[in-house]
Structure formats: C-alpha cells, structure tokens
Amino acid sequence: MKNYLAILLFSIIASVSFGQTNYQDVVYLKNGSIIRGLIIEQVPNASIKIETADRNVFVFQMGEIEKITKEAMEGKRADRFSDSDKRKGYIGLSLGVSVPVGSFADNSDGMANAGTHLNLVNFGYLFSENFGIAGFWFGAANPLDVPGYDPWSYGGIMAGPLLSFPQSQKVEWDFRPMIGYAATTLPDVGYGIEQDMSLALNLGALVRLNVGRKIALSLSADYFYTKPEFVDYGFEQSIGTVSFGFGAAYRLK
C-alpha cells in the first residue's frame, strides 16, 4: 500500500512541477520594440494585452505588431515574481495520512492501521538561498487493527536543518532531516493506558508552490520513527510511519 501512495504522491508533485512553464510570450512591434511577458487577453484580429514581469500591462493593436512568438526565458525572467517578492521562510499547517510501516503495521506486533497526521505548526526559515532551519509541532493517530480499542496516538516537536532547492520563485523543493521528542500513548487493551517520551527522527521532503507573494501551498512526504518504552507493560514499541500531507502557509519576509 505504501508503494502505491508513494507513486501517487510523486505523480502529483511531478505533474505540478512539470506544469510550471519556462517560456514567455514575446511581441515584436513594427517600430522595433520587443515586449516580453504573458499575454493575458487577446481579441482575434484586433488587439492583445500583455503583462510584463514587473507587472506593467500594455495593449497593442494587431496593426502595430510584426509577429508574436513564445521563447525560452533566461535567468530571472523565468519568474513572474520580482525580487521584492522573494521570501525567506514560511509558517503554516498541514494535514495528511499516516501509513504504518515495519513492525508497527505487523498484526502480531503494533497492529496499526493507516491514520491521520497533523502538523499544527509547520515552519521553515532560510539563512541563505539553500540553507536554513525547519521544524514542526505535530500530532498523529493510528487506529488498531482490532475493533473497539483506542488508537495509537503520539505527538511532539521536531527540528533540524532545511535544505532548499528553488526550481523557480513559484516552486521550491525542501529536504528536512529532523530530530526531536515524541510523547506516545499506548492504547488501553484492558490494563489501562501508559505514556512515554522518546527520541524521534524524521526524514522529509516538501515541495512548496508559491501561489502569491504571501501564500504558499505544500505537498510533503515524511518518514517518522520513534521507539517508546512502556515500563508498566514491560515492552518497547517501534513506531514507524510514512506520511503524506497537504498544507498552506504564510510566507515570511
């Protein structure tokens, strides 16, 4: 099941990224001027309206135009955002599905089914174009593969380095290896509940889609692992999950 979900997430991310164009409209005027941007309105055989990268809008009659082409963008022209739109970070939230893996999903061990994963705070900040810090405050729950019992529930705080690789000012890829602590609640199977704090690891990838100067959407995939020890019950439980999430964030200046 996790393989199908991974393929699905990759397909979604690839489709979104592939949809980001690297071409622009170029209008050659009969007076020798060249205007580059995006044609936002066209009246057949009458006129066109074109918006440039700095958000100026021009209207030309077809009689003024020698030709219209699409050409590959160069350098910073590939982005419709100006330098003033660049942001160094984000803070938001995300929600997704948590898929148990390994012994956590084993019917003779953790007996966990797919559940939910919520990042109440999803944070990242870049000190340079490619390096910064990331963190999140999260909660998750995975129901047992046994009807009538409470789910596994756990949550905590994770932090670590942020490695960012901008594809454009609209699309940014982030990788975030993190470490932190998680508080896990053992389901009550007839002997009461028990909680434990344990060291946790998270390896994640995130693609941010900057849909505006201050708003971004995100798609994420994360591997999470922790191993709490339940003293009263006398055992340790490996908790491993792969989570896929969708979120929204405010872009920090």
C-alpha positions in Angstrom: 0.0 0.0 0.0 2.8 2.4 0.9 4.4 1.9 -2.5 1.1 2.9 -4.3 0.9 6.0 -2.1 4.5 7.0 -2.8 3.9 6.6 -6.5 0.7 8.7 -6.3 2.5 11.5 -4.4 5.4 11.5 -6.8 2.9 11.7 -9.7 1.1 14.7 -8.2 4.3 16.6 -7.4 5.8 15.8 -10.8 2.6 17.0 -12.6 2.6 20.2 -10.7 6.3 20.9 -11.3 6.1 19.9 -15.0 3.2 22.4 -15.4 5.5 25.3 -14.5 6.3 26.9 -17.8 9.8 28.1 -18.8 8.5 30.0 -21.8 7.2 33.6 -22.2 5.3 35.4 -24.9 7.4 37.8 -27.0 5.7 40.6 -29.1 7.8 42.1 -31.8 6.5 45.6 -32.8 6.9 47.2 -36.3 8.6 50.1 -34.6 11.4 47.8 -33.5 10.4 47.4 -29.8 10.2 44.0 -28.2 7.9 43.3 -25.3 8.3 40.1 -23.2 5.7 38.8 -20.7 2.4 36.9 -20.6 -0.5 37.6 -23.0 -3.5 37.9 -20.7 -6.1 38.9 -23.2 -6.4 38.6 -27.0 -9.1 39.8 -29.3 -8.8 38.0 -32.6 -7.6 40.2 -35.5 -8.0 43.3 -33.2 -5.7 43.6 -30.2 -3.7 41.9 -27.4 -3.0 42.7 -23.8 0.4 41.6 -22.4 1.7 41.7 -18.8 5.4 42.0 -18.2 7.5 40.5 -15.4 7.3 43.8 -13.5 3.5 43.8 -13.7 3.2 46.5 -16.3 0.3 45.9 -18.7 0.4 47.0 -22.4 -2.3 46.9 -25.1 -1.3 46.8 -28.8 -3.4 46.8 -31.9 -2.7 44.0 -34.3 -1.7 46.6 -36.9 1.3 47.6 -34.7 2.6 44.0 -34.4 5.1 42.4 -36.7 5.0 38.9 -35.0 4.2 37.1 -31.7 6.3 34.2 -30.6 7.0 32.0 -27.5 10.6 32.0 -26.4 12.6 30.3 -23.6 13.1 32.6 -20.6 16.6 33.5 -19.4 17.8 33.9 -15.9 15.4 35.8 -13.6 12.9 36.3 -16.5 11.7 32.8 -15.8 9.7 34.1 -12.8 6.8 36.4 -12.9 7.7 37.4 -9.3 10.0 40.3 -8.9 13.0 40.4 -6.4 10.8 42.2 -3.9 8.5 39.2 -3.8 11.2 36.8 -2.6 10.6 35.3 0.9 12.9 33.6 3.3 10.6 31.3 5.1 7.1 30.1 5.9 4.8 29.1 8.8 1.6 27.2 8.4 -0.1 23.9 8.9 -0.6 20.6 7.0 -2.9 17.6 7.2 -2.4 14.2 5.8 -2.4 10.4 6.0 -0.1 8.4 8.2 0.8 4.9 6.9 2.4 2.5 9.4 5.4 0.5 8.2 7.6 -2.3 9.6 6.7 -3.9 12.9 4.3 -1.1 13.7 2.0 -2.4 10.9 2.5 -6.1 11.8 -0.7 -7.8 13.0 1.4 -9.6 15.6 3.1 -6.5 16.9 1.9 -2.9 16.6 -1.3 -3.8 14.8 -1.6 -0.2 13.5 -3.7 0.8 10.5 -3.4 4.0 8.4 -4.4 7.1 10.3 -4.0 10.8 10.3 -1.1 13.2 10.7 -1.5 16.9 11.6 1.3 19.5 11.7 -0.2 22.2 13.8 2.9 24.3 13.2 4.9 23.8 10.0 7.9 26.1 10.0 11.0 26.9 7.8 13.4 29.8 7.5 16.3 30.2 5.1 19.6 32.0 6.1 20.8 31.7 2.5 19.3 30.6 -0.8 19.8 26.9 0.1 20.2 26.5 3.8 18.1 27.2 6.9 16.2 25.6 9.8 12.9 23.7 9.8 10.6 22.4 12.4 7.1 21.3 13.2 4.8 20.6 16.1 2.7 17.6 15.2 0.1 15.1 16.4 -0.8 11.7 14.8 -3.1 8.8 15.5 -3.2 5.3 14.0 -6.2 3.0 14.8 -5.6 -0.6 15.9 -6.4 -3.4 13.5 -8.8 -4.5 16.3 -12.3 -3.0 16.7 -13.3 -1.4 19.9 -9.9 -0.1 21.1 -8.4 3.4 21.3 -5.8 4.2 18.6 -2.1 4.7 19.0 -1.6 8.4 19.5 1.6 10.4 19.5 2.8 13.9 19.0 5.8 16.1 19.6 8.2 18.7 18.4 10.9 18.1 15.6 13.6 20.5 14.4 16.6 20.3 12.1 18.4 21.8 9.0 16.4 22.9 6.0 18.0 22.3 2.6 16.1 24.2 -0.1 16.5 24.0 -3.9 14.3 26.5 -5.7 13.2 25.4 -9.1 11.8 28.9 -9.6 10.3 31.6 -7.4 7.0 29.7 -7.7 8.3 26.2 -7.0 10.8 25.3 -4.2 11.9 21.9 -3.1 12.9 21.4 0.6 14.6 18.5 2.4 14.4 18.4 6.2 16.1 15.8 8.3 14.9 16.4 11.9 15.3 15.1 15.4 13.1 15.7 18.4 10.9 14.1 21.1 7.6 12.4 20.8 5.0 11.6 23.5 3.3 8.3 22.7 0.1 6.9 24.4 -0.2 3.1 24.4 -3.8 2.1 23.7 -5.8 0.7 26.6 -6.2 -3.0 25.9 -7.7 -3.8 29.2 -4.9 -2.8 31.6 -5.0 0.9 31.4 -3.1 3.4 29.3 0.5 4.3 29.6 2.6 7.2 28.1 6.3 7.6 27.3 8.6 10.2 26.0 11.1 9.0 23.4 13.7 10.4 21.0 12.2 10.7 17.4 13.7 11.0 13.9 12.1 12.4 10.8 13.3 12.5 7.2 11.1 14.5 4.9 10.7 16.2 1.5 8.5 19.1 0.8 7.5 21.0 -2.4 6.2 24.5 -1.9 4.0 26.1 -4.5 4.2 29.9 -4.1 0.7 30.9 -5.3 1.1 34.5 -4.2 3.6 36.9 -2.6 2.4 35.8 0.9 0.7 32.5 0.4 2.2 29.1 -0.4 0.7 25.6 -0.7 2.7 22.5 0.0 2.9 18.8 -0.7 5.0 16.7 1.7 6.3 13.1 2.3 7.9 12.2 5.6 9.3 9.1 7.2 9.0 9.2 11.1 10.4 6.8 13.7 10.4 6.6 17.4 10.7 3.7 20.0 8.9 4.4 23.3 9.4 2.1 26.3 6.3 1.2 28.3 7.6 0.2 31.8 4.3 -0.9 33.3 3.6 -3.2 30.3 7.3 -4.3 30.1 8.0 -3.7 26.4 9.3 -1.3 23.7 7.3 -0.5 20.6 8.9 0.6 17.3 6.7 3.2 15.7 7.5 3.8 12.0 5.2 5.7 9.6 5.3 7.3 6.2 3.0 10.3 6.0 1.8 12.3 3.0 0.4 15.7 3.6 -1.1 18.8 2.0 -0.9 22.2 3.6 -1.0 26.0 3.4 1.5 28.6 4.8 2.2 32.3 5.2 5.4 33.2 3.5 7.8 35.0 5.9 9.8 38.0 4.7 
